[in-house]
Amino acid sequence: MEYQQVPKWCCAYRSGVSYKWTESNQLIACWYILAHVKAMSILVMTILFGLSVSGQEGAIDFNQLVNKTHTERTLALFDYHEKFVHDEDSLTVFKDVELARRLADQHNDPELALEADLIELHYYTYRSKGRLDEWAEMALALIRKARDAKALWLEARCESLLGIHLYNYGQYESGMLHMRNAVRLLDDKDAAEYPIKSIVLTLLGKMHYDFREYEEAVRTYQKAFACMTTHYRKYYRMHAINTMGITYRDMGKLDSSNIWFQRVLDIAIADNDSLYIKLTQGNLGENHYLLGDFEKAEPLILQDLILARAKTEENPGHLSNCLYILGDIALERGDLKKAEPMMTEALEMAHRSKQARRLQPVYTKMAKLFAAKAMPDLVLTYMDSALQANQQKDVEFDRLISARVNQRLELEHIATETAKLEGERKLQLLVRNLLIALMVLVLIGLVWLFNRHRKKLQQRQQVILGEKKMAEDALRAASQRLDEIVSNMQLKNLELEQTRQELESLKDEAPDRMKEQKLRLEAAVILTDQDWRNFMELFEVVNPGFLQRLNEQYPELTLSQVRFFVLCRLERSNKEMAAMLGVTTDAIRQMRSRLRKQLSLSSDETIMALALAI
């Protein structure tokens, strides 16, 4: 296999190697481009070329830029680059370019001529779709020109512009390389003299954050924040501090995250910035939610919900996050009626966002919701969906890392290609095989882990179902046995009645026959202690905890009174109670009356209602 050529702007461009980007590497990166180009482009257009100035917006008088310092021209042209160059047609923009070059010649101002070159590069930056190679060559040519002219400011601007543009098009390693070049060029320079310094640090920090290199992202953001002694643009400053809070949250350091979010909120309140007030309140609310402090979290998330609803079309994932947090808070409080519509809408917004990281937590909470509603089939469905979403998120990030690793390897190979081409071909073949083997091993490992996890989940579900069935069987058997005992008591009651009637008819007969019938009567109605123990054991299975609660509330009750309460719990009639206790119905009525007095019950309260309520 011949060595694949890669772009000189995609590696150490100083080597002068020609470029032909491969389709396979484009496919590796394209999935991430769709998800991140829009977000990073907004960041670039708002930050890199959007520092506000006190001067004019849009068209500018280039006569006012003649023989000015780099800092003065930079501040004056940021909005011009962002708005005017972005929106106007080529004739209008290049008319300004020619004017700037003419003024530079007339007033011997070579740096103003370089500013004209930078305007031209910005114009093609906004219109480089489908012509990335051509645009990159133009940027590299301007970098070389800046070096020859010892215009450090222009070299740093072009490096950062090249870095963020390549990064947005999926060339992560190359983009970060050029952004690091910009940072290196400005490392020992005064931020007030070079306004771009804090911007390139922030953009590099964002790149580290995208790859979950949180420690490096924090260090880079801290350097950026240290450069903000003069505030050229409020949004840029707010973005840097806010992202620091998000980074610390993702690191699990919620105390540090709250400190940075509070800084954003203090600045936003001082500036009466309603957008960042709501946004930061939402971030603080989410931190309180993660800490389990729902009382503090809920009002802040509700404020953030207002902003999220206003920007639903732009960012449905934000709305999903607010809704699922509020839904989970309601769920924790047992308010299923409030939680369910919030969770349902959160899931809908998560799907609209097309972000696996939004789906996974919502699926998990939906499973929790239906567990509370005792709907096990839906619980399993949503748990499985949560697992799949989490796996999808991990796979996407693994692809991102894999794309960057591949790019890094290609950069390393190109650096040595000019020295020993034949050796590089053999090395490339070896690296390719190692990468394939590694990817196969990783895939096998992922499949094994997935199957293992799924098997454990199935085993756990089987154990739970088995235990549930055993408990249900035991409860059913106890209920049947208790019903049998009660039924037997009713039969004994009928036997008792029959025996009594026979006694009435035998009053005038022989004493021996009368004695025999009395013995039958006693045997028919009197329960033994063992009978009662068996009865109470079954009763406790069917009514778990009743006897303990009864004893805790009324410890003064006698054994016969406890038995009376048990029969009341079973809603037996006086006649049935008399039969089971071996007493007369008058005795039952007397016991009921004494208990009412003993327990100080009102006239409207009944012993049976009390027993059912315990």
Salt bridges, closest charged atoms under 4 A:
ASP79 OD1 - LYS83 NZ 3.56
ASP79 OD1 - ARG233 NH2 3.02
GLU82 OE1 - LYS83 NZ 3.68
GLU82 OE1 - ARG233 NH1 3.91
ASP87 OD1 - HIS86 ND1 2.77
GLU98 OE2 - ARG101 NH1 3.53
ASP109 OD2 - ARG73 NH1 3.24
GLU111 OE1 - ARG73 NH2 3.29
GLU115 OE2 - ARG73 NE 3.74
ASP117 OD1 - ARG101 NH2 2.61
ASP117 OD2 - LYS145 NZ 2.71
GLU120 OE1 - ARG101 NH2 2.87
GLU137 OE1 - LYS8 NZ 3.18
GLU155 OE2 - ARG147 NE 3.00
GLU159 OE1 - HIS178 ND1 2.86
GLU173 OE1 - ARG404 NE 2.82
GLU173 OE2 - ARG408 NE 3.36
ASP188 OD1 - LYS189 NZ 2.76
ASP210 OD1 - LYS206 NZ 2.82
GLU213 OE1 - HIS208 ND1 2.59
GLU213 OE2 - ARG404 NH1 2.59
GLU216 OE1 - ARG219 NH2 2.67
ASP273 OD2 - LYS234 NZ 3.50
GLU286 OE1 - ARG249 NH1 3.36
ASP293 OD2 - LYS296 NZ 3.95
GLU295 OE2 - ARG333 NH2 3.06
GLU298 OE1 - ARG333 NH1 2.69
GLU298 OE2 - LYS338 NZ 3.45
ASP304 OD2 - HIS318 NE2 2.88
GLU313 OE2 - ARG352 NH2 2.91
GLU314 OE1 - LYS311 NZ 3.95
ASP328 OD2 - LYS365 NZ 3.36
ASP328 OD1 - LYS368 NZ 3.00
GLU332 OE2 - LYS368 NZ 2.02
GLU340 OE1 - LYS373 NZ 2.78
GLU345 OE2 - ARG309 NH1 2.78
GLU422 OE1 - ARG425 NH1 3.59
GLU424 OE1 - HIS413 ND1 3.71
ASP473 OD2 - LYS469 NZ 3.15
ASP473 OD1 - ARG476 NH1 2.86
GLU484 OE1 - ARG481 NH1 3.30
GLU502 OE1 - ARG520 NH1 3.37
GLU504 OE1 - LYS507 NZ 2.77
ASP529 OD1 - ARG563 NH2 3.93
GLU576 OE1 - ARG572 NH1 3.81
ASP586 OD1 - ARG589 NH2 2.13
